[in-house]
């Protein structure tokens, strides 16, 4: 019970979750339309389900002059309803052997990490997620990651160890197996 002279302060959030979802949906629809109109070399993108703009399927084409060349690696991008304020999650569905892809397929690159300070001090805030990123910039970063792994911050420690110690041996053989498998599954 309030006594005379006490003040009650109500904090009202101006962030309407439905409005954020609408803005997120509009932005994602715009990005999808732009990618359909002007495809970007190295990947294709579309919706998993036409009724859910927040669930995308992408196919990354293994970059030329890399061990991944010739591969067709399918992945899902799952966007939060407050996108672009928070990053999507990306998970390869096609098996891929890479230092920055966890064994379960989760992609671990800086621009997909939550915005702000890195509690481990490894990444600078400007390397992490920023609302200016688009599906195109994400996919270009992933293609770049395939061509140039970051062995300092591996999501797959075994792949990182092989990449550092024996890049032309066991690592190369495992990647080649993944490329062949991706080619066989590309049109299933």
Secondary structure, 3 states (H helix, E strand, C coil): CCCCCCCCCCCCCCCCHHHHHHHHHHHHHHHHHHHHHCCCCCEEEEECCCCCCCEEEEEEECCCCCCCCCCEEEEEEECCCCCCCCCCEEEECCCCCCCCECCCCEECCHHHCCCCCCCCCCCCHHHCCCCCCCHHHHHHHHHHHHHCCCHHHCCCHHHHHHHHHCCCCHHHHHHHHHHHHHHHHCCC
